[in-house]
Amino acid sequence: MKKKNITIDDLALMMKKGFDSVDKRFEQIDKKFELVDKRFDLVDYRMNLIEKRIDKMEERFNQKFDKLMTILDAFLKRMTDNEDEMTMMRNDINRIKKAIKEKLGVELV
């Protein structure tokens, strides 16, 4: 077998072909990373939309909850006022019964 002498030009050409091949591979990888970046951008965009929708829902919930609490507070105040009034009326009736018993001698049940 005869050995072929490799010249510097041959070596340079082989290295250039090797580097060109590596460059093409890196370009392909860069394109894939660009696609991944676009997908992440799309995910970020969708997440922002979801967060905005959740914020609006939370705001509506808080408004309805505040309204409900206001209604409940008013209802509880009316109940408490009625209970206080009933207690005062019961005391007044007991005093009237006591007075009738003392003055007329009649006991009311």
Secondary structure, DSSP 4 states (H G I P E B T S, - for coil): -PPPPPPHHHHHHHHHHHHHHHHHHHHHHHHHHHHHHHHHHHHHHHHHHHHHHHHHHHHHHHHHHHHHHHHHHHHHHHHHHHHHHHHHHHHHHHHHHHHHHHHH-----
